[in-house]
Amino acid sequence: MESAKIKAYQLFVLVVLFEMGSAILVGLGAQAKQDAWIAIILGLGFGLGVFLIYYQLYKYYQDLPLTSYIQKITGKWIGRMIGIGYIIYFLYCASRVLRDFGELLTTTIYTTTPLIVINCLMIFTIIYGVHKGFEVIARVGELFFLIVYMMAVVGFGLIMFSGLIHLENLRPILENGLKPALKTALTETVNFPFGEMVVFTMLLPYLNDAKKAKWVCLGGMVLSGINITITAVINVAALGADLFARANFPLLSTISKIQLANFIERLDVLFMLYLVIGGFFKISIFFYAAVIGTADIFGFKNHRKLSFPMGALVLFSSITIASNYAEHIKEGLQIVPIFLHWPFQILIPSFLLMIAFFRNRGKGKNEQA
């Protein structure tokens, strides 16, 4: 790992930007229809519990990233195999978010621009950021955090004054009971975006005050969860449950309806600006974790040498990951949660924590003796 240190506030900003990332853009919790906001709150609750698993592992090994302490917990060779699995997982997640980013721009504004051109521009920017180091990414996050919140306040105000909010679209609440919302939480919202905090197991050692890690990360998750919930409520209230469930990008549909005094309209640019900012930070964090994890496992002294070839791999994967956007979304909702998210976000960390608990309990007894 590079010798970088970031402040607690910078980590908080990165957590919020990462969690909101692409979750605000897509119809998160759409399977629960008008109860999407309940599914998001349930997912946040479960996600906070999952993060405590990551935090407990961090307490045992505060100076080590995930790929290093896995080897201490399970042994060198098994640990390396699991670590390589996490690197592939982080690269895959970066590819998925990059595809989301490219698809939205090519289907809305740059309709005649090839997907690979859009994705190339983004990945080259991210590679440049990784070359500059993690501290630079964190400082840029501080700057854009304020811009994102200014845009959010302006956008929320314009939506309210445009008379788009119809709270009756949120009723009936829990029409079919709690089961649909709970099912959506367990199969979608707990994994995306809250379970993706597993990537921060690679980044927590950069924090200059380890004591603040727990509350900084939990606070960032709660704030982003509130923002995503409010966005879902606004989308359902403005579009109705059926259109919200069918729309590929509900927030874009909501913003495109803004019309105030026959003067303020076509504010899609706010959405696109957030898309670029949110996409950059989400992809950057996944990509950076994969790069330093690879350097750690294979003994590279300079992780920067890995950024370009691994960036090319992410770019290629984002193009070939699915033949079209419908297939991409179906894969993300039905296949990825079961075969990737649950094992890498919940099952493997829980297994590692159990082993670490018994290993460290034994050490504590030996020290006392």
Secondary structure, DSSP 8 states (H G I E B T S, - for coil): --S--B-HHHHHHHHHHHHHTTTTTTTTTGGGGGGHHHHHHHHHHHHHHHHHHHHHHHHHSTTS-HHHHHHHHH-HHHHHHHHHHHHHHHHHHHHHHHHHHHHHHHHHT-TTS-HHHHHHHHHHHHHHHHHH-HHHHHHHHHHHHHHHHHHHHHHHHHHHHTT---GGGG-STTTT-SHHHHHHIIIIITTTTGGGGGGGGGTGGGBS-GGGHHHHHHHHHHHHHHHHHHHHHHHHHHH-HHHHHH-SSHHHHHHHT-EETTTEE--HHHHHHHHHHHHHHHHHHHHHHHHHHHHHHHT-S-THHHHHHHHHHHHHHHHHS-SSHHHHHHIIIIIHIIIIIIIIIIIHHHHHHHHHHHHHHHHHHHHH-
